[in-house]
Amino acid sequence: MDIIWFLVPAALMLGLGFLGVFIWAAKSGQFEDLETPAVRMLFDEKTSEEKENVK
């Protein structure tokens, strides 16, 4: 029963830590563009020759 006095505050601190990181990520714009990463793999990458010709 004594372990409860350690586990409850530890769980609360861990939860508040994760909540703080989530709020920080949301405010810094991590979740603003949810569609582009999903379709980015469908675009063809330019080869190195095409990249050199563009310059």
C-alpha positions as CSV (number, residue, x, y, z in Angstrom):
1,M,0.0,0.0,0.0
2,D,2.9,2.3,0.5
3,I,3.8,2.1,-3.2
4,I,0.6,3.9,-4.0
5,W,2.0,7.1,-2.5
6,F,4.8,6.9,-5.1
7,L,2.9,5.6,-8.1
8,V,-0.1,8.0,-8.1
9,P,2.1,11.2,-8.2
10,A,4.5,9.6,-10.7
11,A,1.6,8.8,-13.0
12,L,0.1,12.3,-12.6
13,M,3.5,13.9,-13.4
14,L,4.0,11.6,-16.4
15,G,0.6,12.4,-17.7
16,L,1.0,16.2,-17.2
17,G,4.4,15.9,-19.0
18,F,2.9,14.3,-22.0
19,L,0.0,16.8,-22.0
20,G,2.6,19.6,-21.9
21,V,4.5,18.2,-24.8
22,F,1.3,17.7,-26.8
23,I,0.2,21.3,-26.2
24,W,3.7,22.6,-27.1
25,A,3.6,20.6,-30.4
26,A,0.1,21.8,-31.3
27,K,1.1,25.4,-30.7
28,S,4.3,25.1,-32.7
29,G,2.4,23.9,-35.8
30,Q,3.3,20.2,-35.8
31,F,-0.3,19.2,-36.7
32,E,-1.2,21.9,-39.2
33,D,-0.6,20.0,-42.4
34,L,-1.9,16.4,-42.0
35,E,-2.5,15.6,-45.7
36,T,0.8,16.4,-47.4
37,P,2.9,13.8,-45.6
38,A,0.4,11.1,-46.6
39,V,0.6,11.9,-50.3
40,R,4.2,13.0,-50.5
41,M,5.3,9.4,-51.2
42,L,3.1,9.4,-54.4
43,F,5.2,12.1,-56.0
44,D,8.1,11.2,-58.2
45,E,11.5,12.5,-57.1
46,K,13.6,14.2,-59.6
47,T,16.8,12.3,-60.5
48,S,20.1,13.9,-60.0
49,E,20.4,14.6,-63.7
50,E,17.1,16.5,-63.7
51,K,18.2,18.5,-60.7
52,E,21.5,19.5,-62.4
53,N,19.6,20.6,-65.5
54,V,17.3,22.8,-63.5
55,K,20.1,24.9,-62.2
